[in-house]
Amino acid sequence: MFEIQDNELVLFSIFDKENRPIGKTELIKSIFLFSKLLNLSDIFKFSGDLFGPNEDDNCITAEIDRHDYIISTYEKDTNVYYFDTIFFNKYKTKFAQKIESNPYLRLLNRLTNFMKCGELSIKIALIYSIFPEYTSDSSIKEDLKPFISNKPLMNRYLRDLLHLIPLKTFKEIFDLILIRLEPFVFLNEENTEKLIKAMRIINNFDTIDLIYPLLNSLILSVTDINYKYLLEYILFLLKNNTKEIRNDILLRQILLISMLKLMYESERSIVHELMAEFRKMYLKFSL
């Protein structure tokens, strides 16, 4: 999958095209999220059997300390890591080329940048929301509850996260986390189950005919008029652009992310934005 040594992945976790430092917590959470999205267990050999959300055995720090070209220092009472300037200038082009040529490394690099930007607590809350089974021993879980309970906030960050997934790996990763998206969908249990089934059919695009009764049933039973409007539009697109959507991962990605109910009440603008995206792609679309 990666065509690099397992213990080199820590270097790609730290690499930044401008050599900006990454905090220890940001690094740990990035590695955790990357590994869980891809359902990996042993790919980071230095991690032992646990590398997040808690790093009780300090295994990542131990791995970093093995490399004298990784600078470990403190900024604002936080342990941060970056590359020695001589090492970075010598190898940054090779790092960038390797990342660009490998969609999995590209995902890892995007995740580390995602964790470095904005408020870290919200990103951690999102990870806890997607992977709650790993939070039982968390010492900060209570502090994160206001973020975790803010569903529109979590959904906005989830949308950002899904857009980070490279198209070549989107189908694979989306299949792995599809069931984990259920808590982010504001429908009753029966409708949520129908929606998840419909999303799985679109992602794999096998037996596409099975999606039509599912979507029709959802359209009849959901109460949010704008969400009903969105589902009607997606049904129209699927019926009139089957060949185009089957052959284009990007189209399916846009459809799937749009199908998640990302607000307590779906905004009508979401549908118009979706129409604008498909207009650019010369698909048949409803006015």
Backbone bond lengths (Angstrom), bond angles and torsions (degrees), N, CA, C in turn:
res aa  C-N    CA-C-N  psi(-1)  N-CA   C-N-CA  omega(-1)  CA-C   N-CA-C  phi
1 M - - - 1.469 - - 1.521 111.72 -
2 F 1.333 117.82 -44.07 1.456 120.77 -170.68 1.522 114.05 -105.00
3 E 1.317 116.89 -26.89 1.454 121.98 -179.88 1.531 112.80 58.53
4 I 1.295 116.87 30.89 1.461 122.31 172.65 1.521 107.30 -140.68
5 Q 1.319 115.68 163.75 1.456 120.14 177.23 1.525 109.89 -66.58
6 D 1.339 115.20 142.80 1.459 119.76 -177.41 1.525 112.57 -54.86
7 N 1.331 116.18 -43.44 1.469 118.10 -175.43 1.515 112.73 -76.17
8 E 1.350 117.73 -3.83 1.451 119.86 174.58 1.528 111.98 -81.51
9 L 1.313 116.78 -14.10 1.455 119.48 -177.14 1.523 111.90 -63.06
10 V 1.316 116.86 -28.89 1.464 118.68 177.44 1.523 110.45 -63.15
11 L 1.335 117.61 -32.34 1.456 120.79 178.41 1.529 110.41 -67.35
12 F 1.326 116.37 -41.19 1.457 120.00 177.99 1.530 111.25 -69.49
13 S 1.315 116.90 -25.76 1.471 120.41 176.58 1.522 110.82 -69.51
14 I 1.315 117.08 -32.12 1.464 121.77 -177.86 1.523 111.63 -88.31
15 F 1.342 117.23 -26.71 1.462 120.46 -173.90 1.523 112.15 -59.98
16 D 1.319 115.10 134.56 1.454 123.65 174.41 1.521 106.71 -139.10
17 K 1.327 117.99 137.04 1.465 120.33 -173.88 1.523 112.91 -61.49
18 E 1.334 117.12 -18.75 1.461 121.13 175.37 1.520 112.19 -110.71
19 N 1.350 115.96 7.51 1.462 122.97 -179.81 1.531 112.13 58.44
20 R 1.332 115.31 36.18 1.461 119.46 175.37 1.529 109.14 -71.48
21 P 1.316 117.86 141.90 1.470 120.24 179.91 1.532 111.19 -65.41
22 I 1.322 115.68 149.65 1.455 121.29 171.91 1.519 107.99 -118.34
23 G 1.314 116.59 133.21 1.460 121.07 179.51 1.519 111.76 -71.29
24 K 1.314 115.49 155.16 1.467 120.14 -178.19 1.528 111.64 -58.91
25 T 1.328 117.38 -44.51 1.464 120.17 179.77 1.522 110.61 -65.16
26 E 1.325 116.80 -42.02 1.468 120.15 178.35 1.522 110.91 -60.51
27 L 1.331 116.56 -40.69 1.463 121.44 179.56 1.526 110.49 -64.69
28 I 1.315 117.21 -47.97 1.459 121.55 -178.33 1.528 110.67 -61.13
29 K 1.333 116.66 -45.33 1.462 119.58 -178.57 1.525 111.75 -68.15
30 S 1.333 116.84 -34.94 1.458 120.15 177.74 1.525 110.69 -63.40
31 I 1.324 115.80 -45.66 1.461 120.96 179.71 1.526 110.56 -64.62
32 F 1.320 115.87 -41.60 1.466 120.01 178.38 1.528 110.48 -61.11
33 L 1.332 116.34 -49.46 1.459 120.56 -177.40 1.527 111.03 -63.31
34 F 1.316 116.67 -44.04 1.464 121.41 178.28 1.530 110.67 -58.17
35 S 1.313 116.53 -47.88 1.465 120.96 -176.50 1.519 111.64 -66.12
36 K 1.331 117.01 -39.40 1.460 119.63 -178.29 1.523 111.99 -75.48
37 L 1.313 117.85 -34.69 1.465 119.67 177.07 1.521 110.97 -62.45
38 L 1.335 116.14 -34.72 1.463 120.95 -179.00 1.527 112.59 -97.68
39 N 1.345 115.96 3.10 1.460 120.82 178.87 1.525 111.67 58.26
40 L 1.327 115.74 42.64 1.460 121.69 179.00 1.515 109.81 -95.03
41 S 1.317 116.42 146.82 1.461 119.30 177.83 1.522 112.16 -122.58
42 D 1.324 118.02 -34.29 1.460 120.27 -172.48 1.520 113.97 -118.77
43 I 1.325 118.14 5.27 1.448 118.93 -170.86 1.527 112.62 -66.20
44 F 1.338 117.60 -31.49 1.464 121.32 176.36 1.529 107.43 -96.53
45 K 1.311 117.19 90.80 1.459 120.21 -174.17 1.522 112.31 -61.60
46 F 1.340 115.98 -32.92 1.453 118.32 -177.85 1.510 112.48 -67.26
47 S 1.339 116.65 -11.35 1.453 119.68 -172.19 1.526 113.37 -84.37
48 G 1.309 117.75 -6.59 1.449 118.22 -174.92 1.515 109.31 64.07
49 D 1.328 118.57 -132.22 1.461 119.86 179.51 1.526 111.90 -112.48
50 L 1.326 117.25 7.22 1.468 119.60 179.02 1.522 109.02 -152.77
51 F 1.313 116.80 124.20 1.467 118.67 177.65 1.513 111.74 -136.49
52 G 1.297 118.83 14.46 1.454 120.73 175.81 1.515 108.46 168.26
53 P 1.348 117.83 160.96 1.460 126.55 -3.90 1.529 115.06 -65.25
54 N 1.349 117.87 -19.86 1.470 119.49 177.70 1.519 109.75 -102.41
55 E 1.314 116.51 143.59 1.464 120.55 179.80 1.523 108.61 -116.30
56 D 1.330 116.56 63.32 1.455 121.80 -172.70 1.527 112.84 -62.31
57 D 1.340 117.72 -31.75 1.462 119.46 -174.00 1.532 112.82 -94.09
58 N 1.352 117.15 2.83 1.474 121.17 178.11 1.518 112.88 54.51
59 C 1.342 116.66 29.23 1.462 119.78 -174.46 1.521 112.11 -67.96
60 I 1.326 118.17 -34.15 1.458 119.88 179.38 1.520 110.13 -67.14
61 T 1.325 116.85 -43.50 1.452 120.54 177.77 1.523 110.68 -59.99
62 A 1.319 116.35 -40.69 1.466 120.41 179.31 1.524 110.87 -62.32
63 E 1.319 117.38 -40.57 1.463 120.75 178.69 1.530 110.50 -65.36
64 I 1.321 116.63 -44.24 1.466 120.58 -179.03 1.529 110.67 -63.01
65 D 1.313 117.26 -39.31 1.459 121.29 -178.05 1.530 112.66 -66.07
66 R 1.340 117.04 -15.00 1.461 120.30 178.37 1.522 111.75 -73.05
67 H 1.341 117.81 -18.78 1.462 121.69 -173.22 1.528 109.96 -109.34
68 D 1.326 116.37 114.39 1.465 118.73 -176.67 1.524 113.18 -74.39
69 Y 1.341 117.75 -9.30 1.462 120.05 178.06 1.539 112.01 -92.17
70 I 1.338 117.87 2.36 1.457 121.36 172.28 1.525 108.01 -99.93
71 I 1.321 116.16 121.47 1.463 121.63 178.98 1.518 109.15 -85.54
72 S 1.302 116.06 127.71 1.460 122.02 175.66 1.528 108.10 -116.91
73 T 1.315 115.85 118.70 1.458 119.93 -177.72 1.527 109.20 -146.87
74 Y 1.355 116.36 -174.57 1.459 120.77 -178.86 1.519 110.03 -119.00
75 E 1.326 114.68 137.15 1.456 122.09 172.19 1.520 108.13 -134.29
76 K 1.324 116.32 122.13 1.473 121.29 179.70 1.523 110.31 53.14
77 D 1.328 116.32 47.11 1.461 124.01 177.96 1.533 113.07 62.69
78 T 1.316 116.27 24.36 1.465 120.90 179.46 1.513 109.60 -124.27
79 N 1.328 116.18 134.81 1.456 120.91 175.86 1.527 108.74 -73.70
80 V 1.341 117.13 123.24 1.470 121.20 -179.80 1.521 110.28 -126.11
81 Y 1.343 115.09 157.30 1.460 121.51 -177.40 1.524 110.13 -130.62
82 Y 1.325 115.62 143.71 1.464 122.34 172.30 1.526 107.24 -160.82
83 F 1.340 117.21 173.27 1.452 120.91 -175.42 1.524 111.87 -90.19
84 D 1.325 114.91 147.95 1.457 121.13 169.43 1.533 108.71 -54.78
85 T 1.340 117.21 139.10 1.463 121.76 -173.19 1.524 112.47 -58.60
86 I 1.332 117.73 -43.14 1.468 120.60 -179.32 1.525 110.39 -63.11
87 F 1.339 116.62 -45.84 1.468 121.32 178.51 1.524 110.32 -61.79
88 F 1.335 116.85 -45.27 1.457 121.11 -177.36 1.533 111.30 -62.05
89 N 1.320 116.74 -48.56 1.468 119.94 -178.79 1.526 111.99 -62.94
90 K 1.325 116.23 -31.92 1.465 120.61 -178.72 1.523 112.08 -73.17
91 Y 1.334 116.84 -37.34 1.457 119.86 -170.23 1.532 114.87 -115.58
92 K 1.324 118.94 0.18 1.469 119.48 -173.55 1.526 112.29 -61.31
93 T 1.341 118.32 -36.64 1.462 120.99 179.82 1.527 110.57 -65.58
94 K 1.330 116.46 -42.27 1.459 120.47 179.33 1.530 110.78 -65.77
95 F 1.333 116.34 -40.52 1.463 119.97 176.68 1.521 109.92 -60.20
96 A 1.329 116.60 -49.10 1.464 121.53 -177.02 1.521 111.23 -61.90
97 Q 1.326 117.09 -40.86 1.463 120.94 -179.99 1.524 111.04 -66.22
98 K 1.330 116.04 -41.29 1.463 119.83 179.71 1.527 110.90 -64.07
99 I 1.323 116.32 -42.55 1.459 120.97 179.53 1.525 110.55 -64.41
100 E 1.301 116.89 -43.80 1.460 120.84 -177.60 1.525 111.62 -65.96
101 S 1.325 117.27 -30.45 1.464 120.82 -176.44 1.522 113.02 -86.44
102 N 1.323 117.64 -10.47 1.464 120.99 -176.18 1.530 109.47 -123.89
103 P 1.340 118.77 112.45 1.467 120.26 -175.81 1.529 113.57 -62.42
104 Y 1.324 117.38 -28.08 1.465 119.74 179.39 1.530 110.44 -72.22
105 L 1.325 116.88 -42.03 1.458 119.77 175.41 1.525 110.74 -67.19
106 R 1.335 116.49 -32.99 1.457 120.23 177.18 1.526 109.76 -64.42
107 L 1.325 116.76 -40.03 1.468 120.66 176.23 1.525 110.35 -62.20
108 L 1.334 117.07 -46.88 1.460 120.83 179.53 1.526 110.73 -58.19
109 N 1.330 116.85 -45.41 1.460 121.33 -179.91 1.532 111.36 -63.60
110 R 1.322 116.57 -40.25 1.474 120.35 178.43 1.524 111.13 -66.56
111 L 1.328 116.63 -37.20 1.460 120.13 179.37 1.527 111.73 -65.97
112 T 1.336 116.77 -41.43 1.467 118.52 179.28 1.524 110.60 -64.90
113 N 1.339 117.08 -38.71 1.464 119.59 176.36 1.520 111.29 -67.11
114 F 1.323 116.75 -37.37 1.466 122.51 176.50 1.518 110.62 -60.06
115 M 1.339 116.41 -43.97 1.463 120.26 -178.34 1.516 111.72 -70.74
116 K 1.334 117.52 -27.89 1.471 120.83 -177.39 1.529 112.88 -79.40
117 C 1.319 116.96 -21.38 1.476 120.32 -174.71 1.530 110.57 -97.89
118 G 1.320 116.21 139.82 1.454 120.14 177.04 1.514 112.63 78.80
119 E 1.326 115.22 -162.18 1.467 120.78 -175.08 1.529 110.21 -85.54
120 L 1.314 115.86 118.29 1.461 121.61 -175.71 1.528 111.78 -61.16
121 S 1.329 117.14 -37.64 1.473 120.13 -177.58 1.519 111.98 -58.13
122 I 1.338 117.11 -37.24 1.461 119.95 -179.72 1.522 109.97 -68.75
123 K 1.335 117.39 -38.82 1.465 120.68 179.04 1.539 110.28 -64.83
124 I 1.324 116.32 -40.87 1.466 119.75 178.17 1.524 109.96 -65.36
125 A 1.332 116.43 -39.88 1.469 120.46 177.81 1.528 110.59 -60.56
126 L 1.328 116.82 -38.50 1.463 120.45 177.83 1.527 110.65 -63.93
127 I 1.336 116.56 -43.82 1.466 120.19 177.87 1.521 110.24 -60.53
128 Y 1.332 116.20 -43.14 1.465 120.15 178.40 1.526 110.93 -62.71
129 S 1.339 116.96 -35.28 1.461 120.73 -179.15 1.527 111.18 -69.17
130 I 1.330 116.77 -36.92 1.464 120.93 -178.63 1.524 111.67 -79.77
131 F 1.335 116.67 -35.54 1.466 121.59 -176.64 1.541 110.16 -124.79
132 P 1.334 117.64 64.06 1.473 120.26 -174.99 1.517 114.10 -64.17
133 E 1.341 117.53 -23.18 1.468 119.42 -177.05 1.522 112.85 -68.26
134 Y 1.336 117.23 -13.80 1.464 120.22 -179.61 1.531 112.33 -97.92
135 T 1.312 117.23 11.37 1.469 119.67 -172.91 1.522 113.47 -110.71
136 S 1.320 117.95 4.24 1.468 119.76 -172.45 1.520 112.24 -61.12
137 D 1.339 117.88 -31.94 1.460 120.65 -178.35 1.534 113.00 -101.79
138 S 1.306 116.60 12.01 1.461 119.71 -176.57 1.521 111.48 -68.99
139 S 1.331 115.36 134.29 1.467 120.70 178.57 1.526 112.10 -85.83
140 I 1.346 117.07 -10.21 1.470 119.53 -177.77 1.524 112.33 -113.90
141 K 1.326 116.88 7.17 1.463 120.51 -175.87 1.522 111.68 -57.95
142 E 1.320 116.95 -42.52 1.463 120.33 -178.88 1.527 110.85 -64.29
143 D 1.329 116.41 -38.38 1.472 120.27 179.62 1.527 111.81 -65.85
144 L 1.331 115.97 -26.64 1.463 120.11 -176.63 1.526 113.10 -90.10
145 K 1.333 117.98 -6.97 1.463 120.87 -176.34 1.523 113.92 -55.19
146 P 1.364 119.55 -40.12 1.474 118.27 178.26 1.522 112.97 -59.72
147 F 1.331 116.77 -33.90 1.469 119.73 177.70 1.529 110.16 -75.06
148 I 1.337 116.49 -46.25 1.461 121.16 -176.90 1.521 111.12 -61.14
149 S 1.321 116.99 -37.09 1.467 121.02 -178.88 1.522 112.78 -78.94
150 N 1.334 117.19 -11.59 1.467 121.49 178.63 1.534 107.85 -86.41
151 K 1.329 116.29 85.11 1.462 120.97 -172.38 1.532 113.41 -62.26
152 P 1.323 119.87 -42.79 1.482 117.60 177.33 1.529 112.51 -59.66
153 L 1.340 117.05 -37.95 1.463 120.73 178.10 1.524 110.48 -64.40
154 M 1.345 116.68 -47.35 1.456 120.36 179.29 1.527 111.16 -61.09
155 N 1.326 116.44 -38.90 1.462 119.85 -178.63 1.520 112.22 -68.33
156 R 1.325 117.23 -36.23 1.463 119.42 177.68 1.525 110.37 -64.42
157 Y 1.344 115.98 -41.58 1.459 119.63 179.31 1.533 110.80 -71.35
158 L 1.328 116.90 -32.56 1.463 120.10 175.50 1.524 110.02 -63.22
159 R 1.324 117.77 -42.52 1.464 121.30 177.33 1.530 109.72 -57.98
160 D 1.343 116.49 -45.20 1.472 120.10 178.70 1.525 110.92 -60.59
161 L 1.336 115.92 -42.11 1.465 120.55 -179.11 1.528 111.37 -63.72
162 L 1.322 117.24 -45.00 1.463 120.35 -178.93 1.524 111.72 -62.57
163 H 1.321 116.46 -34.11 1.465 119.78 179.65 1.529 112.13 -71.96
164 L 1.339 118.07 -12.99 1.464 121.02 177.62 1.519 112.32 -77.50
165 I 1.329 117.18 -19.37 1.462 120.96 -174.21 1.526 109.56 -72.42
166 P 1.340 118.29 120.51 1.470 119.97 178.23 1.529 111.13 -57.89
167 L 1.320 116.33 144.65 1.461 120.64 -175.40 1.523 112.39 -57.77
168 K 1.338 117.55 -35.41 1.469 120.40 -177.78 1.523 111.95 -64.50
169 T 1.321 117.12 -23.98 1.468 120.50 -178.34 1.516 112.54 -110.87
170 F 1.337 117.43 0.42 1.471 119.59 -172.29 1.524 111.92 -61.65
171 K 1.322 117.43 -48.37 1.463 120.30 -177.92 1.524 110.79 -58.45
172 E 1.327 116.27 -44.80 1.466 121.76 -178.85 1.533 111.02 -62.04
173 I 1.317 116.74 -48.98 1.461 120.66 -176.17 1.519 111.08 -71.30
174 F 1.332 116.37 -40.94 1.459 119.71 -179.38 1.515 110.92 -61.82
175 D 1.327 117.28 -38.74 1.463 121.00 176.22 1.523 111.06 -59.83
176 L 1.334 116.29 -40.01 1.462 120.46 -176.72 1.529 112.61 -69.77
177 I 1.332 117.76 -32.97 1.469 119.70 -173.56 1.521 113.20 -108.25
178 L 1.346 117.58 4.43 1.457 119.88 -173.10 1.528 112.41 -56.43
179 I 1.310 117.81 -46.64 1.463 120.46 -179.05 1.522 110.81 -64.43
180 R 1.328 116.95 -30.22 1.464 120.34 -179.52 1.536 112.05 -70.69
181 L 1.312 117.26 -11.14 1.460 120.02 179.40 1.529 112.31 -84.25
182 E 1.332 117.66 -9.06 1.468 120.98 -178.39 1.531 113.44 -53.22
183 P 1.338 119.41 -44.09 1.472 118.25 -179.38 1.521 114.04 -63.59
184 F 1.316 117.86 -15.34 1.459 121.05 -178.16 1.525 112.18 -92.13
185 V 1.338 117.20 -2.77 1.459 121.62 -177.72 1.525 109.02 -101.51
186 F 1.342 116.94 122.21 1.460 120.87 -176.39 1.526 110.94 -92.21
187 L 1.320 116.35 67.09 1.455 122.92 175.04 1.519 107.61 -131.21
188 N 1.333 116.33 163.12 1.455 117.29 175.10 1.520 109.85 -68.24
189 E 1.315 116.90 170.03 1.468 121.13 -171.21 1.523 112.24 -58.85
190 E 1.328 117.38 -43.38 1.462 120.99 -178.85 1.531 111.31 -64.30
191 N 1.340 116.54 -43.97 1.458 119.92 -179.51 1.521 112.00 -69.90
192 T 1.342 116.53 -35.97 1.461 119.88 176.53 1.520 110.97 -60.72
193 E 1.333 115.98 -41.93 1.460 120.31 178.86 1.532 110.66 -62.26
194 K 1.338 116.72 -41.95 1.473 120.54 178.46 1.526 110.66 -63.83
195 L 1.330 115.97 -42.23 1.465 120.00 -178.07 1.526 110.94 -64.48
196 I 1.328 116.79 -44.40 1.462 120.50 179.77 1.528 110.42 -62.06
197 K 1.327 117.28 -39.94 1.471 120.57 177.16 1.525 110.60 -62.73
198 A 1.338 116.24 -43.03 1.461 120.32 -179.91 1.529 110.58 -64.50
199 M 1.330 116.95 -39.12 1.464 120.68 179.72 1.527 110.53 -66.65
200 R 1.316 116.77 -37.22 1.462 119.95 178.79 1.536 110.16 -65.53
201 I 1.329 117.02 -39.90 1.469 120.13 179.00 1.523 110.54 -63.59
202 I 1.343 117.16 -43.09 1.459 119.99 179.17 1.523 110.86 -64.77
203 N 1.329 116.98 -40.95 1.458 120.61 -177.58 1.525 111.10 -62.45
204 N 1.330 116.72 -41.65 1.460 120.42 -178.70 1.529 112.15 -92.13
205 F 1.301 115.25 -23.98 1.462 124.59 179.54 1.529 112.73 53.84
206 D 1.317 115.46 30.90 1.459 119.19 169.92 1.528 106.58 -101.42
207 T 1.288 117.54 151.28 1.470 122.62 -178.53 1.539 111.25 48.77
208 I 1.332 116.12 49.55 1.454 119.99 -175.96 1.522 112.20 -61.47
209 D 1.344 117.97 -27.49 1.461 120.21 -179.10 1.522 112.30 -61.43
210 L 1.346 116.74 -24.15 1.460 119.83 -178.94 1.528 112.44 -69.79
211 I 1.339 116.15 -15.64 1.460 118.51 -175.79 1.523 112.32 -77.87
212 Y 1.320 117.50 -24.68 1.461 119.79 -172.76 1.531 113.03 -65.49
213 P 1.332 119.80 -47.60 1.473 118.02 175.86 1.527 113.00 -64.40
214 L 1.346 117.16 -32.89 1.466 120.08 177.80 1.528 110.73 -62.86
215 L 1.335 116.37 -48.68 1.461 119.88 -178.65 1.521 111.26 -67.82
216 N 1.332 117.06 -38.45 1.466 119.44 177.36 1.520 111.55 -61.75
217 S 1.325 115.75 -40.23 1.464 120.35 178.30 1.522 111.18 -64.78
218 L 1.339 116.64 -41.84 1.464 120.69 178.12 1.526 110.90 -63.74
219 I 1.317 116.61 -43.77 1.461 121.17 -178.45 1.530 110.38 -59.50
220 L 1.323 116.59 -38.29 1.462 120.59 -178.90 1.526 112.84 -74.00
221 S 1.339 116.81 -26.27 1.467 119.03 -170.59 1.527 115.21 -104.99
222 V 1.355 118.67 -20.39 1.467 117.96 -179.88 1.522 109.74 -75.61
223 T 1.321 116.48 150.12 1.467 121.14 -175.85 1.516 113.09 -100.66
224 D 1.316 118.25 -24.67 1.467 121.43 -179.56 1.527 108.44 -72.08
225 I 1.322 117.42 115.06 1.458 121.97 -173.32 1.526 111.86 -63.15
226 N 1.342 117.21 -35.65 1.462 119.45 -179.36 1.526 111.89 -73.37
227 Y 1.331 115.74 -34.34 1.462 118.50 176.32 1.527 109.94 -69.71
228 K 1.321 116.70 -37.67 1.459 121.21 174.57 1.536 109.76 -59.09
229 Y 1.322 115.26 -42.93 1.460 122.42 178.25 1.536 110.60 -60.55
230 L 1.337 116.73 -43.09 1.468 121.54 178.82 1.528 110.91 -62.63
231 L 1.329 117.53 -46.31 1.464 121.25 -179.41 1.529 111.40 -63.98
232 E 1.335 116.47 -38.79 1.463 119.69 177.73 1.533 110.18 -62.22
233 Y 1.325 115.88 -40.29 1.459 119.84 -179.62 1.530 111.36 -66.90
234 I 1.341 116.49 -42.29 1.464 120.26 178.82 1.528 110.57 -64.36
235 L 1.332 117.16 -40.08 1.457 120.71 176.60 1.526 110.59 -60.76
236 F 1.334 116.15 -43.27 1.471 121.04 177.56 1.532 110.61 -60.02
237 L 1.341 116.51 -45.71 1.465 120.65 -179.77 1.519 111.75 -60.55
238 L 1.326 116.33 -45.41 1.459 120.30 -176.97 1.530 111.44 -63.49
239 K 1.321 116.50 -39.19 1.461 119.52 -177.86 1.521 112.17 -72.59
240 N 1.324 116.82 -31.27 1.457 120.40 -173.36 1.525 114.48 -101.11
241 N 1.346 116.49 -8.50 1.467 119.76 -176.49 1.523 111.43 -137.60
242 T 1.320 116.11 35.18 1.470 120.29 -173.85 1.520 112.04 -56.70
243 K 1.311 117.34 -47.74 1.464 121.12 -176.44 1.525 110.72 -62.82
244 E 1.345 116.74 -45.42 1.465 120.67 -177.89 1.526 111.25 -63.75
245 I 1.324 116.78 -43.17 1.472 120.48 -177.81 1.518 110.67 -70.04
246 R 1.333 116.41 -37.00 1.470 119.74 178.44 1.531 111.33 -59.44
247 N 1.317 117.34 -36.13 1.461 122.05 -173.05 1.519 114.48 -94.84
248 D 1.309 118.06 4.22 1.464 119.82 -174.88 1.529 110.59 -133.60
249 I 1.326 116.34 109.96 1.469 120.77 -179.30 1.524 110.78 -63.30
250 L 1.337 117.03 -37.12 1.460 120.15 -178.56 1.520 111.09 -60.59
251 L 1.325 117.93 -41.95 1.461 120.79 178.86 1.524 110.48 -61.55
252 R 1.324 116.33 -43.40 1.468 119.48 -179.95 1.524 110.58 -67.16
253 Q 1.329 116.77 -37.69 1.470 119.81 177.90 1.530 110.51 -60.76
254 I 1.322 117.06 -46.70 1.467 120.47 -179.77 1.529 110.75 -61.87
255 L 1.329 116.39 -42.77 1.455 120.20 178.67 1.521 111.79 -61.77
256 L 1.332 115.98 -46.60 1.457 120.36 -175.29 1.524 111.89 -65.74
257 I 1.321 116.54 -44.40 1.472 119.34 179.65 1.524 109.81 -66.01
258 S 1.332 117.33 -35.88 1.462 120.51 179.45 1.526 111.71 -68.64
259 M 1.332 117.45 -29.33 1.463 120.30 -177.45 1.517 113.40 -71.34
260 L 1.324 117.32 -21.18 1.463 119.89 174.58 1.516 108.38 -68.02
261 K 1.300 117.13 134.28 1.464 120.07 -179.53 1.522 107.44 -81.59
262 L 1.331 116.82 100.28 1.454 121.82 -166.12 1.519 114.06 -91.96
263 M 1.315 117.97 1.66 1.460 121.53 175.29 1.531 106.99 -138.35
264 Y 1.348 116.63 164.18 1.457 117.98 173.45 1.526 109.66 -58.60
265 E 1.324 116.40 -41.56 1.457 121.77 172.56 1.523 107.23 -122.06
266 S 1.319 117.18 124.09 1.457 120.60 -177.91 1.524 109.99 -63.04
267 E 1.303 116.32 135.72 1.452 120.64 178.21 1.526 109.59 -83.90
268 R 1.318 115.68 137.79 1.464 120.03 179.00 1.533 110.44 -61.24
269 S 1.342 115.92 -28.31 1.467 119.57 -179.10 1.522 112.28 -61.74
270 I 1.350 117.48 -27.78 1.459 121.06 178.38 1.530 109.79 -59.11
271 V 1.327 115.96 -42.14 1.456 120.47 -179.44 1.527 110.30 -67.08
272 H 1.323 116.52 -42.89 1.466 119.60 -179.59 1.532 111.08 -65.99
273 E 1.347 116.72 -36.61 1.462 119.51 176.30 1.524 110.64 -64.57
274 L 1.327 115.73 -38.77 1.459 120.39 178.71 1.528 110.06 -64.47
275 M 1.334 116.44 -42.85 1.467 120.34 177.29 1.527 110.74 -59.10
276 A 1.332 115.80 -42.37 1.466 119.75 -179.14 1.522 111.18 -63.19
277 E 1.354 116.94 -39.57 1.463 120.77 178.10 1.529 110.68 -60.61
278 F 1.328 116.16 -45.91 1.453 119.69 -176.41 1.526 112.01 -74.95
279 R 1.333 116.86 -27.16 1.463 119.41 175.73 1.526 110.06 -61.59
280 K 1.351 115.64 -39.14 1.463 120.49 178.92 1.533 111.22 -63.26
281 M 1.335 115.96 -27.86 1.457 120.66 -176.75 1.524 112.09 -93.71
282 Y 1.321 116.08 7.57 1.456 121.87 175.33 1.528 112.84 61.55
283 L 1.329 116.12 35.66 1.458 119.40 174.10 1.523 109.15 -90.14
284 K 1.318 114.76 159.80 1.461 119.36 172.92 1.520 107.27 -72.91
285 F 1.317 116.78 127.61 1.457 118.56 -178.87 1.518 110.06 -139.64
286 S 1.304 114.63 153.00 1.462 121.38 -177.14 1.517 110.37 -84.17
287 L 1.334 116.48 144.95 1.458 120.43 172.57 1.503 110.94 -88.34
